[in-house]
Structures are given as C-alpha cells and as structure tokens.
Amino acid sequence: MLLNSYSYALLFLAAGTVFVLAAFVTSWILRPSKPTKEKITPYECGEFTTGTSFVQYNVRYYIFALIFVVFDVEVAFLLPWAVIFKDCGAWAFLEAAVFIFILLVGLFYALKKKALEWV
C-alpha cells in the first residue's frame, strides 16, 4: 500500500497520540492512591502557608513578558535574513523594511499604552 505524504503525517500524529494516551493511562493504573497525613504536608520549604496562598499579580508583568517574547521571536526571524542579506536583493530588503515598520508600530503602540513601564 502506497501512502502519500499527508498519510505519513497523520500516521505519525495518530501514533504519537496513542503513545501519550497509553503513558497517561498506564501511570494512572499503576500509581498508588493512598493519601495520608504525611503525603499532604508541605515538603519543599517545610513551612505551612498562613492565610490564603492565592496571590494576584499585576497584569503589567504578563504584558511585559508577552511583549518581550514577541520581540524576541521577531529577532529570531530577522537573524537568518540578516545573514543572507547580500544574496536576497531589493525585494527582500523591501519586505524586511515592511516587517521592521510593523514592529516599530507595535513598539510605539506599547509605549503609548505605557505597557513597558515596570512600576
């Protein structure tokens, strides 16, 4: 039976899914499930929490981290382009200029919304 390239991809996807599900089911069947007082006690720092352990963080920290990740990934896209810049020609330069312009628009928008202020 001859399979085309999509069939191979679906076959590997199915095999991977079966493998992951089998690992979860096997660990669920084999795990011991007898909670005791010692198993429930804190073990990393040895300190019991006082009050509620829920802490609400300011959303600015998450936005700051997301903006960092976005610009970090975009730099990862620009690095291979910069390595072969001489071989690409004027059309690649124009595309990169548009890409960098879009980055700058996003950066100025983040600055305008004061998303990069830490305090």
BELPELIN-V426764 format. One line per field, one symbol per residue. phi: phi as a letter, one per 40 degrees, with the letter a starting at -180 (. if undefined). psi: psi as a letter, one per 20 degrees, with the letter a starting at -180 (. if undefined). A space follows every 10 residues. Layout:
phi->???
psi->???
This chain:
phi->.cbccccccc cccccccccc cccccccccc ccbbcbcccc ccbcbgbccb gcccbccccd cccccccccc cccccccccc cccbdcccgc cccccccccc cccccccccc cccfccccc
psi->ppqrhhhggh ghgggggggg hhgggghhgi qpmnprhhhi qqigijpqqp bqjppoqpih gggggghggg hghhhhhhgh ghhkghihah ghggghgggh ghghghghgh hhjkijph.
